[in-house]
């Protein structure tokens, strides 16, 4: 049986980039810098709407 190869780029798998890990400081800081918001605001957004990056960015007004 052949095993399906996971789609992976130099920056990681697509599913990894599509999510924000609220417990990982470097991810929170990246998203905060990207959106111009504070780290606590990003954590609050992740808690409110979940960890899907598009929803978090929409919540933060980006």
PDB file of N, CA, C and O in Angstrom, chain B, residues numbered from 101:
ATOM      1  N   UNK B 101       0.820  -1.185   0.000  1.00  0.00           N
ATOM      2  CA  UNK B 101       0.000   0.000   0.000  1.00  0.00           C
ATOM      3  C   UNK B 101       0.866   1.252   0.000  1.00  0.00           C
ATOM      4  O   UNK B 101       1.774   1.380   0.821  1.00  0.00           O
ATOM      5  N   UNK B 102       0.596   2.156  -0.898  1.00  0.00           N
ATOM      6  CA  UNK B 102       1.353   3.409  -0.960  1.00  0.00           C
ATOM      7  C   UNK B 102       0.816   4.401   0.063  1.00  0.00           C
ATOM      8  O   UNK B 102      -0.392   4.524   0.265  1.00  0.00           O
ATOM      9  N   UNK B 103       1.728   5.091   0.690  1.00  0.00           N
ATOM     10  CA  UNK B 103       1.350   6.103   1.666  1.00  0.00           C
ATOM     11  C   UNK B 103       1.328   7.455   0.967  1.00  0.00           C
ATOM     12  O   UNK B 103       2.278   7.819   0.274  1.00  0.00           O
ATOM     13  N   UNK B 104       0.239   8.198   1.153  1.00  0.00           N
ATOM     14  CA  UNK B 104       0.128   9.512   0.531  1.00  0.00           C
ATOM     15  C   UNK B 104       1.154  10.464   1.139  1.00  0.00           C
ATOM     16  O   UNK B 104       1.286  10.555   2.359  1.00  0.00           O
ATOM     17  N   UNK B 105       1.866  11.160   0.285  1.00  0.00           N
ATOM     18  CA  UNK B 105       2.881  12.101   0.747  1.00  0.00           C
ATOM     19  C   UNK B 105       2.198  13.401   1.170  1.00  0.00           C
ATOM     20  O   UNK B 105       1.367  13.945   0.442  1.00  0.00           O
ATOM     21  N   UNK B 106       2.558  13.887   2.350  1.00  0.00           N
ATOM     22  CA  UNK B 106       1.966  15.129   2.832  1.00  0.00           C
ATOM     23  C   UNK B 106       2.579  16.307   2.088  1.00  0.00           C
ATOM     24  O   UNK B 106       3.781  16.343   1.826  1.00  0.00           O
ATOM     25  N   UNK B 107       1.731  17.259   1.757  1.00  0.00           N
ATOM     26  CA  UNK B 107       2.196  18.457   1.070  1.00  0.00           C
ATOM     27  C   UNK B 107       3.006  19.301   2.039  1.00  0.00           C
ATOM     28  O   UNK B 107       2.478  19.792   3.037  1.00  0.00           O
ATOM     29  N   UNK B 108       4.281  19.468   1.746  1.00  0.00           N
ATOM     30  CA  UNK B 108       5.150  20.225   2.642  1.00  0.00           C
ATOM     31  C   UNK B 108       6.024  21.168   1.833  1.00  0.00           C
ATOM     32  O   UNK B 108       6.605  20.789   0.816  1.00  0.00           O
ATOM     33  N   UNK B 109       6.104  22.390   2.301  1.00  0.00           N
ATOM     34  CA  UNK B 109       6.951  23.377   1.652  1.00  0.00           C
ATOM     35  C   UNK B 109       8.129  23.669   2.568  1.00  0.00           C
ATOM     36  O   UNK B 109       8.263  23.057   3.628  1.00  0.00           O
ATOM     37  N   UNK B 110       8.967  24.588   2.168  1.00  0.00           N
ATOM     38  CA  UNK B 110      10.117  24.966   2.992  1.00  0.00           C
ATOM     39  C   UNK B 110       9.673  25.601   4.311  1.00  0.00           C
ATOM     40  O   UNK B 110      10.414  25.577   5.294  1.00  0.00           O
ATOM     41  N   UNK B 111       8.474  26.163   4.331  1.00  0.00           N
ATOM     42  CA  UNK B 111       7.982  26.832   5.539  1.00  0.00           C
ATOM     43  C   UNK B 111       7.051  25.943   6.354  1.00  0.00           C
ATOM     44  O   UNK B 111       6.464  26.412   7.329  1.00  0.00           O
ATOM     45  N   UNK B 112       6.903  24.692   5.988  1.00  0.00           N
ATOM     46  CA  UNK B 112       6.046  23.787   6.745  1.00  0.00           C
ATOM     47  C   UNK B 112       4.823  23.390   5.950  1.00  0.00           C
ATOM     48  O   UNK B 112       4.639  23.795   4.801  1.00  0.00           O
ATOM     49  N   UNK B 113       3.994  22.591   6.589  1.00  0.00           N
ATOM     50  CA  UNK B 113       2.785  22.142   5.919  1.00  0.00           C
ATOM     51  C   UNK B 113       1.750  23.255   5.859  1.00  0.00           C
ATOM     52  O   UNK B 113       1.743  24.154   6.700  1.00  0.00           O
ATOM     53  N   UNK B 114       0.877  23.188   4.858  1.00  0.00           N
ATOM     54  CA  UNK B 114      -0.159  24.202   4.686  1.00  0.00           C
ATOM     55  C   UNK B 114      -1.026  24.330   5.927  1.00  0.00           C
ATOM     56  O   UNK B 114      -1.362  25.441   6.336  1.00  0.00           O
ATOM     57  N   UNK B 115      -1.389  23.211   6.528  1.00  0.00           N
ATOM     58  CA  UNK B 115      -2.279  23.261   7.684  1.00  0.00           C
ATOM     59  C   UNK B 115      -1.621  23.977   8.860  1.00  0.00           C
ATOM     60  O   UNK B 115      -2.314  24.584   9.677  1.00  0.00           O
ATOM     61  N   UNK B 116      -0.306  23.915   8.953  1.00  0.00           N
ATOM     62  CA  UNK B 116       0.402  24.611  10.025  1.00  0.00           C
ATOM     63  C   UNK B 116       0.326  26.121   9.848  1.00  0.00           C
ATOM     64  O   UNK B 116       0.161  26.856  10.821  1.00  0.00           O
ATOM     65  N   UNK B 117       0.446  26.581   8.615  1.00  0.00           N
ATOM     66  CA  UNK B 117       0.402  28.021   8.360  1.00  0.00           C
ATOM     67  C   UNK B 117      -1.015  28.559   8.450  1.00  0.00           C
ATOM     68  O   UNK B 117      -1.201  29.765   8.612  1.00  0.00           O
ATOM     69  N   UNK B 118      -2.009  27.706   8.350  1.00  0.00           N
ATOM     70  CA  UNK B 118      -3.402  28.143   8.377  1.00  0.00           C
ATOM     71  C   UNK B 118      -3.924  28.315   9.794  1.00  0.00           C
ATOM     72  O   UNK B 118      -5.069  28.724   9.982  1.00  0.00           O
ATOM     73  N   UNK B 119      -3.110  28.014  10.786  1.00  0.00           N
ATOM     74  CA  UNK B 119      -3.552  28.094  12.177  1.00  0.00           C
ATOM     75  C   UNK B 119      -2.594  28.944  13.002  1.00  0.00           C
ATOM     76  O   UNK B 119      -1.410  29.070  12.690  1.00  0.00           O
ATOM     77  N   UNK B 120      -3.149  29.524  14.071  1.00  0.00           N
ATOM     78  CA  UNK B 120      -2.346  30.307  15.010  1.00  0.00           C
ATOM     79  C   UNK B 120      -2.313  29.539  16.320  1.00  0.00           C
ATOM     80  O   UNK B 120      -3.356  29.299  16.927  1.00  0.00           O
ATOM     81  N   UNK B 121      -1.133  29.155  16.756  1.00  0.00           N
ATOM     82  CA  UNK B 121      -0.993  28.448  18.032  1.00  0.00           C
ATOM     83  C   UNK B 121      -0.957  29.500  19.141  1.00  0.00           C
ATOM     84  O   UNK B 121       0.079  30.121  19.379  1.00  0.00           O
ATOM     85  N   UNK B 122      -2.084  29.696  19.812  1.00  0.00           N
ATOM     86  CA  UNK B 122      -2.197  30.717  20.848  1.00  0.00           C
ATOM     87  C   UNK B 122      -1.267  30.516  22.022  1.00  0.00           C
ATOM     88  O   UNK B 122      -0.961  31.472  22.734  1.00  0.00           O
ATOM     89  N   UNK B 123      -0.811  29.296  22.240  1.00  0.00           N
ATOM     90  CA  UNK B 123       0.086  29.006  23.351  1.00  0.00           C
ATOM     91  C   UNK B 123       1.559  29.163  23.004  1.00  0.00           C
ATOM     92  O   UNK B 123       2.421  29.053  23.876  1.00  0.00           O
ATOM     93  N   UNK B 124       1.846  29.416  21.744  1.00  0.00           N
ATOM     94  CA  UNK B 124       3.232  29.572  21.297  1.00  0.00           C
ATOM     95  C   UNK B 124       3.548  31.064  21.165  1.00  0.00           C
ATOM     96  O   UNK B 124       3.000  31.750  20.301  1.00  0.00           O
ATOM     97  N   UNK B 125       4.430  31.552  22.024  1.00  0.00           N
ATOM     98  CA  UNK B 125       4.738  32.986  22.044  1.00  0.00           C
ATOM     99  C   UNK B 125       5.222  33.519  20.699  1.00  0.00           C
ATOM    100  O   UNK B 125       4.850  34.624  20.303  1.00  0.00           O
ATOM    101  N   UNK B 126       6.051  32.743  19.990  1.00  0.00           N
ATOM    102  CA  UNK B 126       6.566  33.236  18.714  1.00  0.00           C
ATOM    103  C   UNK B 126       5.455  33.392  17.686  1.00  0.00           C
ATOM    104  O   UNK B 126       5.511  34.301  16.858  1.00  0.00           O
ATOM    105  N   UNK B 127       4.444  32.522  17.721  1.00  0.00           N
ATOM    106  CA  UNK B 127       3.319  32.644  16.791  1.00  0.00           C
ATOM    107  C   UNK B 127       2.467  33.855  17.142  1.00  0.00           C
ATOM    108  O   UNK B 127       2.027  34.593  16.261  1.00  0.00           O
ATOM    109  N   UNK B 128       2.240  34.052  18.435  1.00  0.00           N
ATOM    110  CA  UNK B 128       1.444  35.188  18.896  1.00  0.00           C
ATOM    111  C   UNK B 128       2.160  36.492  18.544  1.00  0.00           C
ATOM    112  O   UNK B 128       1.531  37.435  18.062  1.00  0.00           O
ATOM    113  N   UNK B 129       3.471  36.550  18.782  1.00  0.00           N
ATOM    114  CA  UNK B 129       4.246  37.754  18.466  1.00  0.00           C
ATOM    115  C   UNK B 129       4.241  38.039  16.958  1.00  0.00           C
ATOM    116  O   UNK B 129       4.134  39.192  16.541  1.00  0.00           O
ATOM    117  N   UNK B 130       4.356  36.994  16.156  1.00  0.00           N
ATOM    118  CA  UNK B 130       4.332  37.158  14.699  1.00  0.00           C
ATOM    119  C   UNK B 130       3.002  37.755  14.262  1.00  0.00           C
ATOM    120  O   UNK B 130       2.967  38.708  13.483  1.00  0.00           O
ATOM    121  N   UNK B 131       1.921  37.196  14.760  1.00  0.00           N
ATOM    122  CA  UNK B 131       0.588  37.672  14.379  1.00  0.00           C
ATOM    123  C   UNK B 131       0.351  39.091  14.893  1.00  0.00           C
ATOM    124  O   UNK B 131      -0.279  39.901  14.212  1.00  0.00           O
ATOM    125  N   UNK B 132       0.849  39.392  16.083  1.00  0.00           N
ATOM    126  CA  UNK B 132       0.706  40.736  16.646  1.00  0.00           C
ATOM    127  C   UNK B 132       1.444  41.758  15.774  1.00  0.00           C
ATOM    128  O   UNK B 132       0.911  42.827  15.475  1.00  0.00           O
ATOM    129  N   UNK B 133       2.661  41.425  15.374  1.00  0.00           N
ATOM    130  CA  UNK B 133       3.446  42.329  14.532  1.00  0.00           C
ATOM    131  C   UNK B 133       2.793  42.492  13.162  1.00  0.00           C
ATOM    132  O   UNK B 133       2.750  43.592  12.611  1.00  0.00           O
ATOM    133  N   UNK B 134       2.290  41.396  12.628  1.00  0.00           N
ATOM    134  CA  UNK B 134       1.675  41.398  11.308  1.00  0.00           C
ATOM    135  C   UNK B 134       0.415  42.259  11.273  1.00  0.00           C
ATOM    136  O   UNK B 134       0.167  42.963  10.294  1.00  0.00           O
ATOM    137  N   UNK B 135      -0.381  42.203  12.345  1.00  0.00           N
ATOM    138  CA  UNK B 135      -1.651  42.930  12.378  1.00  0.00           C
ATOM    139  C   UNK B 135      -1.552  44.287  13.057  1.00  0.00           C
ATOM    140  O   UNK B 135      -2.477  45.095  12.966  1.00  0.00           O
ATOM    141  N   UNK B 136      -0.434  44.546  13.739  1.00  0.00           N
ATOM    142  CA  UNK B 136      -0.280  45.814  14.442  1.00  0.00           C
ATOM    143  C   UNK B 136      -1.031  45.864  15.760  1.00  0.00           C
ATOM    144  O   UNK B 136      -1.271  46.945  16.299  1.00  0.00           O
ATOM    145  N   UNK B 137      -1.400  44.716  16.277  1.00  0.00           N
ATOM    146  CA  UNK B 137      -2.122  44.624  17.553  1.00  0.00           C
ATOM    147  C   UNK B 137      -1.182  44.107  18.632  1.00  0.00           C
ATOM    148  O   UNK B 137      -0.051  43.715  18.346  1.00  0.00           O
ATOM    149  N   UNK B 138      -1.656  44.110  19.874  1.00  0.00           N
ATOM    150  CA  UNK B 138      -0.839  43.610  20.982  1.00  0.00           C
ATOM    151  C   UNK B 138      -0.956  42.091  21.080  1.00  0.00           C
ATOM    152  O   UNK B 138      -1.902  41.493  20.569  1.00  0.00           O
ATOM    153  N   UNK B 139       0.014  41.483  21.742  1.00  0.00           N
ATOM    154  CA  UNK B 139      -0.001  40.031  21.943  1.00  0.00           C
ATOM    155  C   UNK B 139      -1.234  39.591  22.737  1.00  0.00           C
ATOM    156  O   UNK B 139      -1.856  38.594  22.371  1.00  0.00           O
ATOM    157  N   UNK B 140      -1.615  40.302  23.820  1.00  0.00           N
ATOM    158  CA  UNK B 140      -2.839  39.901  24.535  1.00  0.00           C
ATOM    159  C   UNK B 140      -4.091  39.978  23.654  1.00  0.00           C
ATOM    160  O   UNK B 140      -5.011  39.175  23.813  1.00  0.00           O
ATOM    161  N   UNK B 141      -4.127  40.942  22.724  1.00  0.00           N
ATOM    162  CA  UNK B 141      -5.269  41.050  21.811  1.00  0.00           C
ATOM    163  C   UNK B 141      -5.330  39.836  20.889  1.00  0.00           C
ATOM    164  O   UNK B 141      -6.412  39.333  20.588  1.00  0.00           O
ATOM    165  N   UNK B 142      -4.162  39.369  20.444  1.00  0.00           N
ATOM    166  CA  UNK B 142      -4.113  38.187  19.575  1.00  0.00           C
ATOM    167  C   UNK B 142      -4.582  36.959  20.350  1.00  0.00           C
ATOM    168  O   UNK B 142      -5.379  36.172  19.840  1.00  0.00           O
ATOM    169  N   UNK B 143      -4.093  36.791  21.580  1.00  0.00           N
ATOM    170  CA  UNK B 143      -4.502  35.641  22.398  1.00  0.00           C
ATOM    171  C   UNK B 143      -6.006  35.662  22.648  1.00  0.00           C
ATOM    172  O   UNK B 143      -6.665  34.623  22.610  1.00  0.00           O
ATOM    173  N   UNK B 144      -6.538  36.847  22.903  1.00  0.00           N
ATOM    174  CA  UNK B 144      -7.977  36.987  23.143  1.00  0.00           C
ATOM    175  C   UNK B 144      -8.769  36.611  21.886  1.00  0.00           C
ATOM    176  O   UNK B 144      -9.804  35.950  21.972  1.00  0.00           O
ATOM    177  N   UNK B 145      -8.275  37.037  20.722  1.00  0.00           N
ATOM    178  CA  UNK B 145      -8.934  36.710  19.457  1.00  0.00           C
ATOM    179  C   UNK B 145      -8.907  35.206  19.200  1.00  0.00           C
ATOM    180  O   UNK B 145      -9.896  34.635  18.740  1.00  0.00           O
ATOM    181  N   UNK B 146      -7.779  34.565  19.496  1.00  0.00           N
ATOM    182  CA  UNK B 146      -7.667  33.110  19.311  1.00  0.00           C
ATOM    183  C   UNK B 146      -8.663  32.399  20.221  1.00  0.00           C
ATOM    184  O   UNK B 146      -9.308  31.433  19.813  1.00  0.00           O
ATOM    185  N   UNK B 147      -8.785  32.880  21.448  1.00  0.00           N
ATOM    186  CA  UNK B 147      -9.728  32.277  22.389  1.00  0.00           C
ATOM    187  C   UNK B 147     -11.170  32.459  21.926  1.00  0.00           C
ATOM    188  O   UNK B 147     -12.001  31.563  22.080  1.00  0.00           O
ATOM    189  N   UNK B 148     -11.456  33.622  21.361  1.00  0.00           N
ATOM    190  CA  UNK B 148     -12.822  33.963  20.956  1.00  0.00           C
ATOM    191  C   UNK B 148     -13.264  33.233  19.684  1.00  0.00           C
ATOM    192  O   UNK B 148     -14.371  32.695  19.637  1.00  0.00           O
ATOM    193  N   UNK B 149     -12.413  33.210  18.652  1.00  0.00           N
ATOM    194  CA  UNK B 149     -12.836  32.673  17.353  1.00  0.00           C
ATOM    195  C   UNK B 149     -12.168  31.358  16.968  1.00  0.00           C
ATOM    196  O   UNK B 149     -12.491  30.788  15.926  1.00  0.00           O
ATOM    197  N   UNK B 150     -11.245  30.869  17.788  1.00  0.00           N
ATOM    198  CA  UNK B 150     -10.544  29.631  17.455  1.00  0.00           C
ATOM    199  C   UNK B 150      -9.194  29.936  16.838  1.00  0.00           C
ATOM    200  O   UNK B 150      -8.788  31.096  16.768  1.00  0.00           O
ATOM    201  N   UNK B 151      -8.497  28.908  16.393  1.00  0.00           N
ATOM    202  CA  UNK B 151      -7.120  29.104  15.935  1.00  0.00           C
ATOM    203  C   UNK B 151      -6.950  29.185  14.419  1.00  0.00           C
ATOM    204  O   UNK B 151      -5.825  29.114  13.925  1.00  0.00           O
ATOM    205  N   UNK B 152      -8.035  29.331  13.679  1.00  0.00           N
ATOM    206  CA  UNK B 152      -7.930  29.475  12.226  1.00  0.00           C
ATOM    207  C   UNK B 152      -7.433  30.887  11.915  1.00  0.00           C
ATOM    208  O   UNK B 152      -8.072  31.873  12.281  1.00  0.00           O
ATOM    209  N   UNK B 153      -6.292  30.973  11.240  1.00  0.00           N
ATOM    210  CA  UNK B 153      -5.612  32.256  11.007  1.00  0.00           C
ATOM    211  C   UNK B 153      -6.514  33.290  10.342  1.00  0.00           C
ATOM    212  O   UNK B 153      -6.504  34.454  10.739  1.00  0.00           O
ATOM    213  N   UNK B 154      -7.288  32.891   9.343  1.00  0.00           N
ATOM    214  CA  UNK B 154      -8.156  33.847   8.641  1.00  0.00           C
ATOM    215  C   UNK B 154      -9.184  34.461   9.586  1.00  0.00           C
ATOM    216  O   UNK B 154      -9.447  35.663   9.527  1.00  0.00           O
ATOM    217  N   UNK B 155      -9.767  33.634  10.459  1.00  0.00           N
ATOM    218  CA  UNK B 155     -10.756  34.149  11.412  1.00  0.00           C
ATOM    219  C   UNK B 155     -10.111  35.069  12.438  1.00  0.00           C
ATOM    220  O   UNK B 155     -10.684  36.094  12.809  1.00  0.00           O
ATOM    221  N   UNK B 156      -8.916  34.702  12.894  1.00  0.00           N
ATOM    222  CA  UNK B 156      -8.201  35.524  13.880  1.00  0.00           C
ATOM    223  C   UNK B 156      -7.875  36.883  13.261  1.00  0.00           C
ATOM    224  O   UNK B 156      -8.086  37.918  13.893  1.00  0.00           O
ATOM    225  N   UNK B 157      -7.366  36.885  12.038  1.00  0.00           N
ATOM    226  CA  UNK B 157      -7.023  38.144  11.378  1.00  0.00           C
ATOM    227  C   UNK B 157      -8.261  38.994  11.128  1.00  0.00           C
ATOM    228  O   UNK B 157      -8.211  40.217  11.254  1.00  0.00           O
ATOM    229  N   UNK B 158      -9.364  38.356  10.776  1.00  0.00           N
ATOM    230  CA  UNK B 158     -10.616  39.093  10.570  1.00  0.00           C
ATOM    231  C   UNK B 158     -11.069  39.728  11.882  1.00  0.00           C
ATOM    232  O   UNK B 158     -11.508  40.878  11.897  1.00  0.00           O
ATOM    233  N   UNK B 159     -10.965  38.991  12.969  1.00  0.00           N
ATOM    234  CA  UNK B 159     -11.347  39.493  14.290  1.00  0.00           C
ATOM    235  C   UNK B 159     -10.470  40.682  14.697  1.00  0.00           C
ATOM    236  O   UNK B 159     -10.943  41.627  15.328  1.00  0.00           O
ATOM    237  N   UNK B 160      -9.200  40.622  14.332  1.00  0.00           N
ATOM    238  CA  UNK B 160      -8.269  41.696  14.678  1.00  0.00           C
ATOM    239  C   UNK B 160      -8.366  42.880  13.712  1.00  0.00           C
ATOM    240  O   UNK B 160      -7.687  43.892  13.892  1.00  0.00           O
ATOM    241  N   UNK B 161      -9.199  42.750  12.706  1.00  0.00           N
ATOM    242  CA  UNK B 161      -9.402  43.855  11.779  1.00  0.00           C
ATOM    243  C   UNK B 161      -8.401  43.946  10.658  1.00  0.00           C
ATOM    244  O   UNK B 161      -8.117  45.036  10.162  1.00  0.00           O
ATOM    245  N   UNK B 162      -7.865  42.822  10.256  1.00  0.00           N
ATOM    246  CA  UNK B 162      -6.909  42.834   9.139  1.00  0.00           C
ATOM    247  C   UNK B 162      -7.538  42.204   7.938  1.00  0.00           C
ATOM    248  O   UNK B 162      -6.904  42.112   6.886  1.00  0.00           O
TER     249      UNK B 162
END
